[in-house]
Amino acid sequence: MRPALLLLALFASQALVVSRAWLAAYAPDPLLPVAAFAALYWPRRGLLLPVLVVGWLRALVLLEPAGGQVLCVLGSTLIVASLRPALLSWGRAGYVLAALVQAGCWSLCAAAVSALSGQTITGGRELVLGALLAVPLAGLACAAGRSVTVRP
Amino acid sequence: MSSARPALLLALLCCGSLFGWPGLRDAEQGAALFLLPADPLVKACLPAPMPAQGAARERDLTRATEAWDVWCRALMAQARPVDARYEARVVPVLAARPEQQELLVRVPVGGVRAGSPVTSQGVLLGFLRPWGSHAEVVESGGRARVALLGHPLARPVAASWQLAERAVGEPVHFLITSGPAGPRVAHSSSDSLPPAGQLAWTRDVSRLGDALPAGFLVGRLEVEAAADLPGGGLPGAGAGGLALRLQPVLDAYALSHVVIESAVGQEFALQGCLGHVLASGTSAQRVRLDVGRIDGVQGGDLVVQDGQWLGTIESAGPLTSVVRLGLPDGQLLVVSPDDEIVATTAEPARWPADWTPSPGALVLAGHVDLGGLLVGTVVSADAGGLSVLADPPDPARPVRVVPP
């Protein structure tokens, strides 16, 4: 699963480029469902790897300092991962809720890091719209999640 | 505890990235390697770029080239080397060092002499000085140092001032030497004091073997009360306890280009490389190029596309680099619709008094190798800053990356 998820993150980052080109400010961020999936199903001990990959890829695509996006993904993923037992018990709705929580925490982190560092760290609308992508993807994500070992 | 350690290390590295630890931003770009294979596919999925407005754009590019040429001629006013083997040449200022009273300029390697004058718009700024403790004037990268007037290593300059209404009378000669607080007026030929703000020029002392041409403006003379000397004595300069100070007429540290003397025919070796804008990055303020450090790209290099200014290299990874789009940091030329050229910067605080760029005016940057570069047209200008409309980079055409 791990290499597949990392490849999916790479694909999602390029899908973000295309969606921004066509939809501008209303482009959903496909990296968010990937990050939410990792927060729910990736083994906790190795959670830093998907955090690093998702944050770094988003920073590369948005041409921002990687540190800002990685910090935001780290913060939001740790929060969602801490809610893992409750969210997993809700099935598909739990995945959608995880994506929404992740989008909210990520956006708050982005605003805080941006204010503290003076660098542009993009969050907000794209992430919330990205969380909405979790609705059609929930069935697939839950099926994929069940096939891997989860240690809550 | 042990699982928290990697997270803390990662957070620390993130802070380093955010606050610009040296080299970290460049290292981050190394991962862009993974985006390169997908770039053609992404490019094919993007909407077609808007075509640039052909005739109007060509006209603007021509105006940019002409305005730059006019500006260079204005910079070279009065600069006429005595030695026929040398010619006046506009060169870029790479850095200003007020603490050392120096400028760092880029010059043609092998084509300049120590002690040759450095000017701008007919104003003598200083002289080229040897690089470090060596006899060479130019270091291997083509950089040279300018010792400004008053620098301990700057040579004395013979100068004079004369009242306009007394033009038939004798001018007052003096020597500009180095002092602890900049240029010092010494050995005045008369105790007469000039009016406040009196301009002074270099004078012809070729009979004494000094080839510095006459007529360069050296500064404004200001009379100031000198402190009493211990024991009630008077200072040497001036009379009646008054001293003369030479104030610069140009802020040398704010100049983007100066004029030097260089050997005739000695050209800059045009450095830099060609690259393309990559599709695998999306930002209104930045673009990624497919050239990096292995192609010779460095942070601060300029990026242009067919006579159009794009921006400066913000970070350079091994294979790719990031360009910050927007106005140049240094000097801009603003060409009004009636072809008036004003050299300024994007900061309103440094605009000339009672002047604001008019909407529709062209904004240009200049480069000694590439000539006038079109930045864009003024949309609005007020105390908040300058807003310029620029054409976005065209991913289909190559860009050139050149040192400043």
Interface residues (C-beta under 8 A of the other chain):
Chain A: L10 S13 Q14 L16 V17 V18 R20 A21 W22 R45 L48 V51 L52 W56 L57 A59 L60 V61 L62 L63 E64 P65 A66 G67 G68 V70 L71 L74 L78 V113 S117 Q119 T120
Chain B: S3 P6 A7 L10 A11 L13 C14 C15 G16 S17 L18 F19 L24 R25 E28 Q29 A31 A32 F34 L35 A38 L41 V42 C45 L46 P47 A279 S280 G281 T282 S283 Q285 R286 V287 R288 V322
